[in-house]
Amino acid sequence: MESKLFTPYQLGPITLRNRFIRSAAFENMCANNTPSQMLEDYHVSVARGGVGMTTVAYCAVDLSGVSFDGQLYVRDEALPGLKHLTDAVHAQGAKASIQLGHCGNMTHWSTCHCMPVSASNGLNLYSPTIHRRLKVEEIKTLVRRFGEAVDFARKAGFDCVEIHAGHAYLLSQFLAPRTNHRHDQYGGSFENRARFLNEVLDEVMVHAGEDMAVIVKTNMYDDCWRGVSVEEGLRIAKEIAKHHVHGIVLSGGTVSASPMTILSGAMPTHALAHYMPMKSMWWLKAALDSGLAGLLIPTVKFQPLYFMSLAKRFQAQIQNVPLIYVGGVQSGDDCQRIMDEGFELFQLAHVLIKDPEFVHHVQENPHYHAGCGRSNYCIGRMYTKEMKCHECVERDGEVIPKLLKREIATLEKRWNQK
Ligand SMILES: Cc1cc2nc3c(=O)[nH]c(=O)nc-3n(C[C@H](O)[C@H](O)[C@H](O)COP(=O)(O)O)c2cc1C
């Protein structure tokens, strides 16, 4: 009998040919905020490799929400390139999704061309930057921007939008008491902190109409001081479900405080320091070079399907909206277990960076293991270079410095799951 993995799934108004979704994983392939041929080639490769849907990572709804130089934001100039990409993905039989978000304080004036904004005034050492509190009328404008971003996605040929409400980007900066110190209708009580997200989802659902699928990536917990707890993460997921979105992606962690909760394993700190830009991240680069890395970025022991037990707690309480699993898929057996645990869909990032043909390989051999060593080199490289697995980097003739190669080998040995 064919596994449910390879059966179609009705995600709101669209039908996916199977249960595999390429997760939003920042490609850094959009110099001058414009989609490149490389971006298209990568998404076509995973579409050809068999995924049901691929997600173009992180498109900011407004220039103020861009967190990396090589990132998309909603503007007409990006439309032709994106339309070309979605047509090419469709020609391979896959659907195309785009992640829409705003990074809030996770940027620097040199990237977003304004003083970074957030729920409250403050200092974000990660960028590093001071940031200012959004005025109520600015919040309303951003709500409208999310709606307009859905229209933009439709024009670009996307079938689905993924709203990024996790990882301590702007929507989760409003949700978390750590970053939201407001005393108006957008701060204080849970209802107030969730108001911005609720308004955004109201707007998004109106613009999505009858033809676009909408999924939301949320945090089950922020895993940091005064971040969203599991109990609040559950309340947030229930709020999201009230909007009748077509799916909720269950993630967790905070980019600036607990990034390894998102990714699991260890940060390759030498790679990070090596590829980090000097212009804005000098503080972090210097700290990483000085050996403080272990304190700054706590390691999380890698386990395949590392979010499964928490995701099951959410599954037990949310039945009216499909929950989409993400986190630590390494093999065909992991994919089958997700189905056996009662999830209908799941997302993958690491394995599809290493092996865009992963889905076909699982179809041929249900026990196929992608052999991703979880060194997270692909993340370390992300600040200034295009997304790539170290094996592809070397295959393509780019030299990886010896120190970084040693780091990769050490980390792969530590998390060896093959
Ligand atoms: C190189 C890289 C870039 C990522 N960029 C994003 C991003 O832009 N938005 C997002 O929500 N998650 C991002 N993630 C997280 C993934 O979407 C996913 O949640 C996480 O990697 C766990 O899935 P995996 O174990 O299949 O890789 C990124 C992950 C990687 C490896």
PDBQT file of the ligand as one rigid body, heavy atoms in Angstrom, charges set to zero:
ROOT
HETATM    1  C1  LIG A 501      19.476  28.305   6.094  1.00  0.00    +0.000 C 
HETATM    2  C2  LIG A 501      18.188  28.428   6.861  1.00  0.00    +0.000 A 
HETATM    3  C3  LIG A 501      17.441  29.603   6.768  1.00  0.00    +0.000 A 
HETATM    4  C4  LIG A 501      16.232  29.730   7.457  1.00  0.00    +0.000 A 
HETATM    5  N1  LIG A 501      15.466  30.856   7.268  1.00  0.00    +0.000 NA
HETATM    6  C5  LIG A 501      14.213  30.905   7.786  1.00  0.00    +0.000 A 
HETATM    7  C6  LIG A 501      13.334  31.960   7.437  1.00  0.00    +0.000 A 
HETATM    8  O1  LIG A 501      13.661  32.851   6.641  1.00  0.00    +0.000 OA
HETATM    9  N2  LIG A 501      12.093  31.957   8.000  1.00  0.00    +0.000 N 
HETATM   10  C7  LIG A 501      11.685  30.980   8.864  1.00  0.00    +0.000 A 
HETATM   11  O2  LIG A 501      10.553  31.015   9.352  1.00  0.00    +0.000 OA
HETATM   12  N3  LIG A 501      12.503  29.964   9.199  1.00  0.00    +0.000 NA
HETATM   13  C8  LIG A 501      13.730  29.895   8.670  1.00  0.00    +0.000 A 
HETATM   14  N4  LIG A 501      14.534  28.807   8.926  1.00  0.00    +0.000 N 
HETATM   15  C9  LIG A 501      14.028  27.742   9.801  1.00  0.00    +0.000 C 
HETATM   16  C10 LIG A 501      13.373  26.615   8.984  1.00  0.00    +0.000 C 
HETATM   17  O3  LIG A 501      12.270  27.071   8.238  1.00  0.00    +0.000 OA
HETATM   18  C11 LIG A 501      12.898  25.450   9.882  1.00  0.00    +0.000 C 
HETATM   19  O4  LIG A 501      11.895  25.956  10.754  1.00  0.00    +0.000 OA
HETATM   20  C12 LIG A 501      14.031  24.831  10.687  1.00  0.00    +0.000 C 
HETATM   21  O5  LIG A 501      15.228  24.781   9.941  1.00  0.00    +0.000 OA
HETATM   22  C13 LIG A 501      13.683  23.422  11.148  1.00  0.00    +0.000 C 
HETATM   23  O6  LIG A 501      13.429  22.578  10.055  1.00  0.00    +0.000 OA
HETATM   24  P1  LIG A 501      14.554  21.519   9.517  1.00  0.00    +0.000 P 
HETATM   25  O7  LIG A 501      14.971  20.706  10.704  1.00  0.00    +0.000 OA
HETATM   26  O8  LIG A 501      13.814  20.706   8.493  1.00  0.00    +0.000 OA
HETATM   27  O9  LIG A 501      15.665  22.291   8.956  1.00  0.00    +0.000 OA
HETATM   28  C14 LIG A 501      15.755  28.655   8.275  1.00  0.00    +0.000 A 
HETATM   29  C15 LIG A 501      16.519  27.484   8.371  1.00  0.00    +0.000 A 
HETATM   30  C16 LIG A 501      17.710  27.353   7.671  1.00  0.00    +0.000 A 
HETATM   31  C17 LIG A 501      18.476  26.056   7.792  1.00  0.00    +0.000 C 
ENDROOT
TORSDOF 0
